[in-house]
Amino acid sequence: MASLQLTHNPILNSSAQLLILPVNSAGLLLDPILTRAKTLYPDNYQRYYRACCDGSLMVGSCLLHKRIREQAGLSVSSNGNQPSYIANLVISDHSYHPVRVRWLTEALIDLRQQLTTLIRYQGIRHIALLARPLIYNHSRNEANPSTNESLITNALPLDWHIDILPLITHYLANLPKLRIDIHVPRDVAI
């Protein structure tokens, strides 16, 4: 059984072997942590962006990227603390559109299948999930609940404790010998 642990620590300082970054299929990254990950892991971002541009990245999928390890230069000193894999969890079709249960469920199922292989054959034992893009969405700020029109065009965002966390627990808790750190914002109670 996997052990899930909620934490407020910064995900980019994590010693996890695999980072899970919730992204969209449009190739736009508005979350500050995702834009920082874009500069820290340019090989992952280039692959993700190319998949978005050619239309091969579908909502509800997971694009797993094995990182290229630096052999020379300034990055070598911090190479041991960097992840070996990055999983781009495609949870939305655009950065302004909220996460939907169906998309998140399909993406978690795809992630689970890929993680099973990595656990069995690559020895992955520690992963970290960035929860901030799942919780906060730019459409939350734009929706005006006083009009029915806004509720039709913008789906209501999912609740962390009612919708998102139970889905993550359901699909990832049964993975064997795995530690899962879920990095949540400081205003979310642990």
Secondary structure, 3 states (H helix, E strand, C coil): CCEEEEECCCHHHCCCCEEEEEEECCCCCCCHHHHHHHHHCHHHHHHHHHHHHCCCCCCCCEEEEECCCCCCCHHHHHHHHCCCEEEEEEEECCCCCCCCHHHHHHHHHHHHHHHHHHHHHHCCCEEEEECHHHHCCHHHHHCCCCCHHHHHHCCCCCCHHHHHHHHHHHHHCCCCCCEEEEECCCCCCC
